[in-house]
Amino acid sequence: MPVDVASAEAITAAWRAESARLVGALTRMTRDVDLAEDLAQDALVAALEQWPATGVPDNPAAWLMTAAKRRGIDHLRRADSLRGKTEELGHALTLGGVQMDLDDQVDQIEDDVLRLIFLTCHPVLTPESRAALTLRLVGGLSTAEIARGFLVAEKAMGQRISRAKRTLAEARAEFELPTGAERVARLDDVMAVIYLIFNEGYAATAGEDWMRTDLVAEATRLARMLSALAPDEVEVLGLQALLELQGSRIAARVSDDGEPVLLEAQDRTRWDELMIRRGLAALRAAETLAARGTPVGTYFLQASIAAQHARAASAGETDWRRIARLYDVLAQAAPGPVVEVNRAVAHGRALGAAAGLAILDALAPDALAESPLVASVRGDLLERAGRHAEAAACFEEAARLTRNAGERTLLERRAADNRSG
């Protein structure tokens, strides 16, 4: 039966909202993430077949979970599994109807989601595999969607995801929340993966598009979910605040013609006020924890920087001196060339182009050699210093280095402007 547009949208929305809870609960029951995903996908297919005719159920989550559990029971019966395992899967399922214990097991379900996030970010996986598996199992994205987001062939992405699941199985990865130092380390991995997904969407490293808004939206959704599950973690709140505040600018980062628009030239009336409010609320919650003595980290500091932009009614009202001081702290907490380049921008705005150029000059000659970042920021600072010929050369170098078509167009335009200036 063909699926009408309204039903398809309802099914997609329900799947995106509930897939992590569904796969998490099924993984807890089966202890097999591959089987859990298969059962969840079977439930999705059933929804595609039945909801157009019967309508979207009042409780889509319960419907999907019931369908998945029934398929799990059928699978185990076909495989001659132990009766006890079948009964475990069938517990809370009335075979004559669809009533189940989902409504009164909310805490268990949310714990399952957190376990699933930690599982997809297991240290036996590479960062790339963690990102792909997180998007697949926690984000509910299709293999094709993930492949498009990271500019790889769908077949290659499917193989990457399959290898990741196989690696978890071979490592006998436990579907339990880690504790102690392992939990802290794994939480860092979880946040790093979410941030990686966001950054790839916010400033795409390659391809035709300046941004990939689907990745931005999915990473922000994951950050919100993580904050809801771990509300007493300063860095988790900081990550959510950072993604909300930066993500609020998405609509203003491109012109009506599709051209990239830099921060200082953006129409701030196009910034998403709801996301700004959410971001500032998450940051205030993190600040409250920090005031009680909880240590802060890089996401909190970056969110504090983003908040300075969000609070400024115009580019001219931005407190660049405050931002420069925050970057000084960030450079001590997480030293590295990317932070130094951003610190150069802040000092260049706060104290003059010469101050920013001095920070760039202190970088190692080969720092970020394959990236357009250093050359583009040096070009910006030289332009502000009135050294237009040098600025044009830097923008041309940055344009040669970038693999993103939108960024290349922007850099070539800036080079041309400085050549004519």
C-alpha positions as CSV (number, residue, x, y, z in Angstrom):
1,M,0.0,0.0,0.0
2,P,1.4,3.4,-0.9
3,V,2.2,5.6,2.0
4,D,0.6,9.1,1.9
5,V,2.7,12.1,2.7
6,A,1.0,12.8,6.1
7,S,1.4,9.2,7.2
8,A,5.0,9.1,6.1
9,E,5.8,12.3,8.0
10,A,4.1,11.0,11.1
11,I,6.0,7.7,10.9
12,T,9.3,9.5,10.3
13,A,8.7,11.8,13.3
14,A,7.7,8.9,15.6
15,W,10.7,6.8,14.5
16,R,13.1,9.7,15.0
17,A,11.7,10.4,18.5
18,E,11.4,6.8,19.7
19,S,14.0,4.8,17.9
20,A,16.7,5.2,20.6
21,R,14.3,4.2,23.3
22,L,13.2,1.2,21.2
23,V,16.6,0.0,20.3
24,G,17.9,0.6,23.8
25,A,15.1,-1.4,25.4
26,L,15.5,-4.3,22.9
27,T,19.3,-4.3,23.4
28,R,18.7,-4.6,27.2
29,M,16.4,-7.6,26.6
30,T,18.3,-9.4,23.9
31,R,21.9,-8.3,24.8
32,D,22.4,-8.2,21.0
33,V,22.6,-4.7,19.4
34,D,22.4,-6.1,15.9
35,L,19.3,-8.1,16.6
36,A,17.8,-5.2,18.6
37,E,18.1,-2.9,15.5
38,D,16.7,-5.6,13.2
39,L,13.6,-6.0,15.5
40,A,13.2,-2.2,15.7
41,Q,13.4,-1.9,11.9
42,D,10.8,-4.7,11.5
43,A,8.5,-2.6,13.7
44,L,9.1,0.4,11.5
45,V,8.2,-1.6,8.4
46,A,5.0,-2.8,10.2
47,A,4.1,0.9,10.9
48,L,4.7,1.8,7.3
49,E,2.4,-1.0,6.2
50,Q,-0.4,-0.5,8.8
51,W,-0.6,3.2,9.9
52,P,-1.7,4.6,6.6
53,A,-4.8,2.3,6.8
54,T,-5.4,2.4,10.6
55,G,-4.1,5.9,11.4
56,V,-1.3,6.9,13.8
57,P,-1.9,5.3,17.2
58,D,-2.4,7.4,20.3
59,N,0.9,6.0,21.7
60,P,3.3,5.4,18.8
61,A,6.1,4.3,21.2
62,A,3.9,1.6,22.8
63,W,2.8,0.4,19.4
64,L,6.3,0.2,18.0
65,M,7.6,-1.5,21.2
66,T,4.8,-4.1,21.1
67,A,5.4,-4.8,17.4
68,A,9.2,-5.2,18.0
69,K,8.7,-7.5,21.1
70,R,6.3,-9.7,19.1
71,R,8.8,-10.1,16.3
72,G,11.5,-10.8,18.9
73,I,9.3,-13.6,20.3
74,D,8.8,-15.0,16.8
75,H,12.5,-14.8,16.1
76,L,13.5,-16.7,19.2
77,R,10.8,-19.3,18.7
78,R,12.0,-19.9,15.1
79,A,15.6,-20.2,16.5
80,D,14.4,-22.7,19.2
81,S,15.6,-20.4,21.9
82,L,15.1,-21.2,25.5
83,R,11.5,-20.8,26.7
84,G,12.8,-18.6,29.6
85,K,14.3,-16.2,27.1
86,T,11.1,-16.1,25.2
87,E,9.2,-15.4,28.4
88,E,11.6,-12.6,29.3
89,L,10.9,-10.9,26.0
90,G,7.2,-11.5,26.4
91,H,7.0,-10.2,29.9
92,A,4.6,-7.2,30.1
93,L,3.1,-8.1,26.7
94,T,-0.5,-9.3,26.7
95,L,-0.6,-11.5,23.6
96,G,-4.3,-10.7,23.0
97,G,-3.8,-7.0,22.9
98,V,-1.2,-4.2,22.8
99,Q,-1.0,-3.1,26.4
100,M,2.5,-3.1,27.8
101,D,4.4,-1.7,30.8
102,L,6.0,1.2,28.9
103,D,4.1,3.9,30.6
104,D,5.2,2.9,34.1
105,Q,8.8,2.2,33.2
106,V,9.9,5.6,32.0
107,D,13.0,5.7,34.1
108,Q,14.0,2.3,32.8
109,I,13.5,3.4,29.2
110,E,15.5,6.6,29.7
111,D,18.3,4.6,31.3
112,D,18.3,2.3,28.3
113,V,18.8,5.3,26.0
114,L,21.8,6.4,28.1
115,R,23.2,2.9,28.0
116,L,22.8,2.9,24.2
117,I,24.6,6.2,23.9
118,F,27.5,4.9,25.9
119,L,27.5,1.6,24.0
120,T,27.7,3.4,20.6
121,C,30.7,5.4,21.9
122,H,32.6,2.3,23.2
123,P,36.4,2.8,23.2
124,V,37.0,-0.2,21.0
125,L,35.4,1.7,18.1
126,T,37.2,4.5,16.1
127,P,35.8,8.0,16.4
128,E,34.4,7.7,12.9
129,S,32.6,4.5,13.7
130,R,31.3,5.9,16.9
131,A,29.7,8.9,15.1
132,A,28.1,6.6,12.4
133,L,26.8,4.1,15.0
134,T,25.4,6.9,17.2
135,L,23.6,8.5,14.3
136,R,22.2,5.1,13.3
137,L,21.1,3.6,16.6
138,V,20.5,6.7,18.8
139,G,19.6,9.2,16.1
140,G,17.5,6.8,14.0
141,L,19.0,8.0,10.7
142,S,19.2,5.7,7.8
143,T,22.4,4.5,6.3
144,A,21.8,6.6,3.3
145,E,21.3,9.8,5.4
146,I,24.5,9.2,7.3
147,A,26.4,8.5,4.2
148,R,25.2,11.8,2.6
149,G,26.1,13.7,5.7
150,F,29.7,12.4,5.7
151,L,30.1,12.4,1.9
152,V,30.8,8.7,1.6
153,A,29.1,6.0,-0.5
154,E,26.1,4.4,1.1
155,K,27.6,0.9,0.7
156,A,30.8,2.0,2.4
157,M,28.8,3.6,5.3
158,G,26.8,0.4,5.6
159,Q,30.0,-1.6,5.9
160,R,31.4,0.8,8.5
161,I,28.2,0.4,10.6
162,S,28.2,-3.4,10.3
163,R,31.9,-3.5,11.3
164,A,31.2,-1.4,14.3
165,K,28.4,-3.6,15.5
166,R,30.6,-6.7,14.8
167,T,33.4,-5.1,16.8
168,L,31.1,-4.5,19.8
169,A,30.0,-8.1,19.6
170,E,33.5,-9.5,19.4
171,A,34.6,-7.3,22.3
172,R,31.6,-8.6,24.3
173,A,30.7,-4.9,25.1
174,E,28.4,-4.8,28.1
175,F,25.1,-3.0,27.8
176,E,25.6,-1.4,31.2
177,L,26.5,2.1,32.3
178,P,30.2,2.2,33.1
179,T,31.2,3.5,36.5
180,G,34.0,5.5,38.0
181,A,36.9,6.6,35.8
182,E,35.6,4.6,32.9
183,R,32.2,6.4,33.0
184,V,34.0,9.8,33.0
185,A,36.2,8.7,30.1
186,R,33.3,7.3,28.1
187,L,31.1,10.4,28.8
188,D,33.9,12.5,27.2
189,D,33.8,10.2,24.2
190,V,30.0,10.5,24.0
191,M,30.2,14.3,24.0
192,A,33.1,14.3,21.5
193,V,31.0,12.3,19.1
194,I,28.0,14.6,19.4
195,Y,30.3,17.6,18.9
196,L,31.9,16.0,15.9
197,I,28.5,15.4,14.3
198,F,27.5,19.0,15.0
199,N,30.7,20.5,13.6
200,E,30.5,18.5,10.4
201,G,27.0,19.9,9.9
202,Y,27.8,23.5,11.0
203,A,30.9,23.9,8.9
204,A,31.1,21.0,6.4
205,T,34.7,20.0,5.7
206,A,34.0,19.1,2.1
207,G,31.3,19.0,-0.6
208,E,29.1,21.6,-2.2
209,D,27.1,22.8,0.9
210,W,28.4,25.4,3.4
211,M,26.3,23.5,6.1
212,R,24.5,20.3,6.6
213,T,21.5,21.3,8.7
214,D,20.3,17.7,9.2
215,L,23.5,16.9,11.1
216,V,23.3,20.1,13.1
217,A,19.7,19.3,14.1
218,E,20.5,15.7,15.0
219,A,23.5,16.6,17.1
220,T,21.5,19.2,19.0
221,R,18.8,16.7,19.6
222,L,21.3,14.2,21.0
223,A,22.8,16.9,23.2
224,R,19.4,17.8,24.6
225,M,18.7,14.1,25.2
226,L,22.1,13.7,27.0
227,S,21.4,16.7,29.2
228,A,18.0,15.3,30.2
229,L,19.7,12.0,31.1
230,A,22.7,13.5,32.9
231,P,21.4,16.9,34.2
232,D,24.1,17.2,36.9
233,E,27.1,17.1,34.6
234,V,28.5,20.6,33.9
235,E,30.1,19.7,30.6
236,V,27.0,18.0,29.3
237,L,25.0,21.1,30.0
238,G,27.8,23.1,28.5
239,L,27.7,21.0,25.3
240,Q,24.0,21.5,25.0
241,A,24.4,25.3,25.6
242,L,27.1,25.5,23.0
243,L,25.2,23.6,20.3
244,E,22.0,25.6,20.9
245,L,23.7,28.9,20.8
246,Q,25.8,28.2,17.7
247,G,22.9,26.4,16.0
248,S,20.6,29.4,16.6
249,R,22.6,31.2,13.8
250,I,21.9,28.6,11.1
251,A,19.3,30.6,9.1
252,A,21.5,33.7,9.1
253,R,24.6,31.9,7.9
254,V,23.5,31.9,4.3
255,S,22.1,34.7,2.1
256,D,18.9,34.4,0.1
257,D,21.2,33.5,-2.8
258,G,22.7,30.6,-0.8
259,E,26.0,32.4,-0.3
260,P,27.9,32.0,3.1
261,V,27.5,34.9,5.5
262,L,30.1,35.5,8.2
263,L,29.1,36.1,11.8
264,E,29.6,39.9,11.9
265,A,27.5,40.4,8.7
266,Q,24.6,38.2,9.8
267,D,21.1,39.5,10.3
268,R,20.6,38.7,13.9
269,T,16.8,39.0,13.6
270,R,17.1,35.6,11.8
271,W,18.7,33.9,14.8
272,D,16.5,31.4,16.4
273,E,15.3,33.0,19.7
274,L,14.0,29.7,21.1
275,M,17.4,28.0,20.7
276,I,19.1,31.0,22.3
277,R,16.8,30.8,25.3
278,R,17.4,27.0,25.6
279,G,21.2,27.6,25.3
280,L,21.3,30.3,27.9
281,A,19.1,28.2,30.2
282,A,21.5,25.3,29.9
283,L,24.5,27.6,30.5
284,R,22.8,29.0,33.6
285,A,22.2,25.5,35.0
286,A,25.9,24.7,34.3
287,E,27.0,28.0,36.0
288,T,24.9,27.0,39.1
289,L,26.7,23.7,39.4
290,A,30.1,25.5,38.8
291,A,29.3,27.9,41.6
292,R,29.0,24.9,43.9
293,G,32.5,23.9,43.1
294,T,32.0,21.5,40.2
295,P,34.9,21.8,37.8
296,V,34.2,23.2,34.3
297,G,35.7,22.2,31.0
298,T,36.0,23.1,27.4
299,Y,32.3,22.9,26.4
300,F,31.3,25.2,29.2
301,L,34.0,27.7,28.2
302,Q,33.0,27.6,24.6
303,A,29.4,28.0,25.5
304,S,30.3,31.0,27.6
305,I,32.0,32.5,24.5
306,A,29.0,31.7,22.3
307,A,26.7,33.4,24.9
308,Q,28.6,36.7,24.4
309,H,27.6,36.7,20.8
310,A,24.0,35.7,21.6
311,R,23.6,38.5,24.1
312,A,24.9,41.2,21.8
313,A,22.1,42.9,19.9
314,S,24.5,43.8,17.1
315,A,28.0,42.8,16.0
316,G,29.3,46.2,17.2
317,E,28.0,45.5,20.7
318,T,30.0,42.3,21.1
319,D,32.2,42.2,24.2
320,W,35.3,41.1,22.4
321,R,37.6,41.8,25.4
322,R,35.5,39.3,27.5
323,I,35.7,36.8,24.7
324,A,39.4,37.2,24.5
325,R,39.8,36.6,28.2
326,L,37.6,33.4,27.9
327,Y,39.8,32.2,25.0
328,D,42.9,32.8,27.2
329,V,41.3,30.5,29.8
330,L,40.3,28.0,27.1
331,A,43.9,27.9,25.8
332,Q,45.2,27.0,29.2
333,A,42.5,24.3,29.7
334,A,42.7,22.8,26.2
335,P,45.8,24.0,24.4
336,G,46.0,23.4,20.7
337,P,46.3,25.1,17.3
338,V,42.6,25.5,16.7
339,V,42.0,27.2,20.0
340,E,45.0,29.5,19.2
341,V,43.6,30.5,15.9
342,N,40.3,31.4,17.5
343,R,42.1,33.2,20.2
344,A,43.9,35.2,17.5
345,V,40.5,36.2,16.1
346,A,39.3,37.4,19.5
347,H,42.5,39.3,20.3
348,G,42.4,40.8,16.9
349,R,38.9,42.2,17.5
350,A,39.6,43.2,21.1
351,L,43.1,44.7,20.9
352,G,43.7,45.3,17.2
353,A,44.9,43.2,14.2
354,A,48.5,43.2,15.4
355,A,47.6,41.4,18.6
356,G,45.9,38.7,16.6
357,L,48.7,38.3,14.1
358,A,51.2,38.0,16.9
359,I,49.3,34.9,18.2
360,L,49.3,33.4,14.7
361,D,53.0,34.1,14.3
362,A,53.7,32.1,17.5
363,L,52.1,28.9,16.0
364,A,54.4,26.2,14.7
365,P,54.9,26.6,10.9
366,D,53.2,23.4,10.1
367,A,50.3,23.8,12.4
368,L,47.0,22.9,10.6
369,A,49.0,22.8,7.4
370,E,46.2,21.0,5.4
371,S,43.5,23.3,6.7
372,P,42.4,26.7,5.3
373,L,41.8,28.0,8.9
374,V,45.2,29.7,9.5
375,A,45.4,31.3,6.1
376,S,41.8,32.6,6.2
377,V,42.2,34.1,9.7
378,R,45.5,35.6,8.8
379,G,43.9,37.1,5.7
380,D,41.1,38.6,7.8
381,L,43.5,40.1,10.3
382,L,45.7,41.6,7.5
383,E,42.6,43.0,5.8
384,R,41.7,44.7,9.1
385,A,45.2,46.1,9.2
386,G,44.8,47.6,5.8
387,R,47.4,45.2,4.2
388,H,45.2,44.2,1.3
389,A,47.7,42.7,-1.0
390,E,48.9,40.3,1.7
391,A,45.4,39.6,2.7
392,A,44.4,38.7,-0.8
393,A,47.3,36.2,-1.0
394,C,46.2,34.6,2.2
395,F,42.6,34.2,1.1
396,E,43.8,32.7,-2.2
397,E,45.9,30.2,-0.2
398,A,42.9,29.3,2.0
399,A,40.7,28.9,-1.1
400,R,43.2,26.4,-2.5
401,L,43.2,24.4,0.7
402,T,39.5,24.1,1.4
403,R,37.5,21.1,0.2
404,N,34.2,22.9,0.7
405,A,32.7,24.6,-2.4
406,G,30.7,27.2,-0.3
407,E,33.8,28.2,1.7
408,R,35.9,28.4,-1.5
409,T,33.4,30.8,-3.1
410,L,33.6,33.0,0.1
411,L,37.4,33.0,0.2
412,E,37.8,33.8,-3.5
413,R,35.4,36.7,-3.1
414,R,37.3,38.1,-0.2
415,A,40.6,37.7,-2.2
416,A,39.1,39.6,-5.1
417,D,37.8,42.3,-2.8
418,N,41.3,42.8,-1.3
419,R,43.0,42.8,-4.7
420,S,40.7,45.6,-5.9
421,G,41.0,47.4,-2.6
